[in-house]
């Protein structure tokens, strides 16, 4: 019995000890292994996190001038907790949100009730967050909501950091624009850690703002509030505060002063072009009008591929996008009737290059040993250009080459150039010379059928250049294979799948189905200018942090080498120099007279080479093109101008290039004005005109008592020294009047011509 009791006592002891061990192990597990997790859960239960929006990085030009920055503005927000405490029923809540949307839309900002509902339901906002619903709003809207706190519970005014495009519409297509992030972007964008988006956050939508969104977006900070069980704030946990970190800065290759010059000359050329009257067609018919709906200009550094200026017209002011475009403005900007101001013609516009393409046809002929074979004479041997070219078998409604009929191809105006060699063919722009080359390449079995296309592809035609901008187009380089494939895929749209001599002839002069963007054309001329290096153009030079520390330097990006025989290059260069400096040259008057909207270019100091292009567009006026590079001995600039529905390249695009290149080489590029300076100039102009009349009438006495350093809040001040002070900006009236008179004289001279 005693043994049994002793045994039972021992077993109870073992069980008790085991229970204590299990309880101890569990307690150790809870306290040690999951202590951090438990603490975090407890912390979550008593804290609330408020996100602090980080400012976006800046965008600067190649001289370090800020093109895009940030500014603090007023925004309308809704505090979620205050809205909940108002205890509105569903109908009251819906009515309030509808009223908010109506008032915001009335102020010019686009806002839907569904946008408000989504923003308030967005779980990325905490209960203590002020949910932004409209930023950069008018003073009237702020006053409206501020005077009605009981009607709009939870609606508050808060400061917000928004984008500021300091130069207005300058380089708008390069810089891009920002707008509120939408549902699609929230769903598919994969932001880096700390850069998560909340509904209505700013996000890049186009240009560099879109292309470098991940770099420009900063890392958000946070405030941590400790609250009690009722949700009342107890204290702020300063030990858990994380400051926001600004996004990285993007430094462009663009020179904003040069950009300003190019953009102004492009706009001026558009208006001058619209004023021109087209000549009657040879058969006496009415020619298409010079509508000149738009155009583009690109300037490259051929030594490294940097884009120094890129302009597209018409343009827009990206500042209008802050907080979202209004519905009306968005419709205007995307209406084809308004010529699509948001369309970047420099990289998205595709145009037949016309005679600017002859350079590449000549290179193909040289490479294929076409010169001196058959009907094509040696490159240095002149042969007759009668003004037209008869092709025995050109493209027709036929199933085979033998049944295709003949046709005539003519020079512009059917002008005969008589004796032309390779050099002179470029100077006078003989089409017949290149028609002959195009047919000879096609019919001679020793030559590749696609010799012209293959050479053009080496120069970069037919595919994207690789510039750091979104939405770049490929252009199009037609070949027999592509023609056949198009026919196979869509025989109704492309009923003829064959390739005829006439197609090759069209390609030889940059017509037919050949398409190129202005940037592609400029980059191709840069290859020739630098003797064979094809660069992937850079619009962005480097990325730096907000303190200027280097993060990424793009540097020159060489894509390939093109073999260019020095003998060929010398002959062609002489022909291109003749275009602008020989009285026979197609662009001679643009570079040697002001009477044709051109200028007197300093040829002796800075020899320049160029090529006109006039591309036919069915049912519309011709596309006007001009490509140039210089100085010839050491090229530093390549410039291409393209004007839609503007007529001859010699009369529209060439004068534009002449005016810009002259200003560049004479070191006469003015400093680009910021928006504040533009405002100051427009505000000062009436006072400066008044000052001009006072000065010429010797009645300056009225101004002598004015304090020259004063600028009252009521407006600008005109001093006796002829300087107007507006918002801290000084405007010299004498310079402003001189600029006005010079511009007026130029326009009068153009109209008289």
DADA-V679861 format. One line per field, one symbol per residue. ss: DSSP state (~ for helix, > for strand, _ for the rest). burial: b if it has 9 or more other ideal C-beta (glycine too) atoms within 8 Angstrom, else e. A space follows every 50 residues. Layout:
ss->???
burial->???
This chain:
ss->_~~~~~~~~~~~~~~~~~~~~~~~~~~~~~~~~_~~~~~~~~~~~~>>>> >>______>>_____>>>>>>>>>>>>>>~~~~~~____~~~~~~~~~~~ ~~~~~~______~~~~~~~~~________>>>>>>___~~~~~~~~____ ____>>>>>>>>>>>______~~~~__>>>__~~~~~~____________ _>>>__~~~~~_~~~~__>_>>>>>>>_____>>>>_~~~_>__>___>> >>___~~~~~~~~~~~~~~~~~~~~___________________>>>>>> _____>>>>>>>>____~~~~_____~~~~~~~__~~~____________ >__~~~~~~~~~~~~~~_____>__>______>>>__>>>>_________ ______>>>>_~~~___>>>_~~~~~~___~~~~~~~~~~~~~_______ ~~~~~~~~_________________>___~~~~~~~~~~___________ ~~~~~~~~______>>_~~~~~~~~~~~~___>>>__>_>>>>>_____> >>>____>>>>____~~~~~~~~~~~~~~~~______~~~~~_______> _______>>>>>>>>>>__>>>>>>>>>>>_~~~__>>>>>>>_______ __~~~~~~~~~~~~~_________~~~~~~~~~~~~~~~~~~~~~~___~ ~~~_____________>>____>>>>__>>>>~~~~~~~~~~~~~~~~~~ ~~_
burial->eeeeeeeeeeeeeeeeeeeeeeeeeeebbbeeeebeebeeeeeeeebbbb bbbbbbbbbbbbeeeebbebeebbbbbbbbbbbeeeebeeeebbebbbbb bebbbebebbbebebbbbbbebeebbebbebbbbbbbeeebbebbeeeee ebbbbbbbebbbbbbbbbbbbbbbbbbbbbbeeebbeebebeeebebbbb bbbbbbbbbbbbbebbbbebbbbbbbbeeeeeeeebbeeebeebebbbbb bbbbbbbbbbbbbebbbebbebbbebebeeeeeeeebbebbbebbbbbbb bbeebbbbbbbbbbbbbbbebbbbbbeebbeebeeeebebbbbbbbbbbb bbbbbbbbbbbbbbbbbbebbebeebbebeeeeebebbbebebbbbebee beebeebebbbbebeebebbbbbbbbbbbbbbbbbbbbbbbbebeebebe bbbbbbbbbbbbeebebbbeebbebbbbbeebbbebbeeeeeebeebbbb bbbbbbbbbbbeebebbbbbbbbbbbbbbbebbbbbbbbbbbbbebeeee beebeebbeeebebeeebbebbbbbbbbbbbbeebbbbbbbbbbebbbbe bbbeebbbbbbbbbbebeeebbbbbbbbbbbbeebebbbbbbbbbbbbbb bbbbbbbbbbbbbbbeeeeeebbebbbbbbbebbbebbbbbbebbeeeeb eebeebebeebeeeebbbbeebbbbbeebebebeebbeebeeeeebeebb eee
